[in-house]
Amino acid sequence: MGVQFIKVLEKDDGIRLDRWFSRYYPDLKNGQLQRLLRGKNIRLNGKKASTDVRLQVGDEIRIPPLTVSEKVDMPRDLSKADISFMRNLVIYKDEDVIVLNKPAGLAVQGGSKTERHIDGLLDALRFDKEERPKLVHRLDKDTSGVLVIARTAKAAAKLTEAFKTKEAKKIYWAVVVGVPKLKSGKIDAPLIKKSGVGGGEQVMVDFNHGQKAQTLYRVVDSLSRKAAWVEYMPLTGRTHQLRVHSVVLGTPILGDGKYTPKDAPSLGLADEHKMHLHARAIKIPHPVKGMLEISAKIPQHIKNTFDFLGFDEKQAENGFDFFEHGRN
């Protein structure tokens, strides 16, 4: 769980801050709370606070990542616009699972500079259930596409296990700058996180110390040697795996400012500064019944690029069939 910003609701008006935490984080010890407050990790309306301060409706509590569980009825004061926004992202829903088509630019979880994110808006997807929906995997902020949400704790446990055991399979579409030399194949390049220039982390290939990272790929279509539509199926789930593996092929993902070489040629597209990586489909064991396979439409900026480059979505046969039948 990342950093959260929780609004105080009417039912909690007037209670002390420590009582609020006792109500919603019963496993958080008073000593832990005191240390977090002294270190300014927990803040009230952006300022340092004390345990005995009285809360008012609308106050905002900043909560850092915690190792203790929150109660499922943690309050979220969502606007009608937020609720409508989240529900419009739903592309599949049953009693156990919700699948979203996440837009590019919206983070899945919060961080030090991220206040609006999927995790903070999940109460909009409670529908008829008392339990708050739960994340079971992530996508990068600038990657669009299929995001699976569990509607119950039991479903979350089974879905999380499917990701850990690699039973969950994912297909990604990308527009890349240049065209891979081979039309299909496997990228086998171990990855490691290192400190980037100017701070932050950057993922790099490291055959001596990196973690195993493998990706199947195929070129669906291309325009001369300028750009290609590439389909990926990652066999491992490393951070930024597809973005770095695209560079390994010599064809960085269009719009990936972090990993694209500065001297990469411009394609002259209006949307080429936006990330062109989309989680197209997922196939995962359903918590209760059979196999769930869902695909998500590409976002408008990728569609615009497809149209400009002459790529036709109908050209892509089922990616799972292609990769799983050994034609890579």
Secondary structure as GFF3:
##gff-version 3
##sequence-region A 1 328
A	DSSP	beta_strand	4	7	.	.	.	ID=ss1
A	DSSP	three_ten_helix	10	12	.	.	.	ID=ss2
A	DSSP	alpha_helix	17	24	.	.	.	ID=ss3
A	DSSP	alpha_helix	30	38	.	.	.	ID=ss4
A	DSSP	beta_strand	43	44	.	.	.	ID=ss5
A	DSSP	beta_strand	60	63	.	.	.	ID=ss6
A	DSSP	alpha_helix	80	88	.	.	.	ID=ss7
A	DSSP	beta_strand	90	93	.	.	.	ID=ss8
A	DSSP	beta_strand	97	102	.	.	.	ID=ss9
A	DSSP	three_ten_helix	119	125	.	.	.	ID=ss10
A	DSSP	beta_strand	134	135	.	.	.	ID=ss11
A	DSSP	beta_strand	144	150	.	.	.	ID=ss12
A	DSSP	alpha_helix	153	164	.	.	.	ID=ss13
A	DSSP	beta_strand	169	177	.	.	.	ID=ss14
A	DSSP	beta_strand	184	188	.	.	.	ID=ss15
A	DSSP	beta_strand	191	195	.	.	.	ID=ss16
A	DSSP	beta_strand	201	205	.	.	.	ID=ss17
A	DSSP	beta_strand	214	223	.	.	.	ID=ss18
A	DSSP	beta_strand	227	234	.	.	.	ID=ss19
A	DSSP	alpha_helix	241	248	.	.	.	ID=ss20
A	DSSP	beta_strand	277	285	.	.	.	ID=ss21
A	DSSP	beta_strand	291	295	.	.	.	ID=ss22
A	DSSP	alpha_helix	300	309	.	.	.	ID=ss23
A	DSSP	three_ten_helix	313	315	.	.	.	ID=ss24
A	DSSP	alpha_helix	319	324	.	.	.	ID=ss25
###
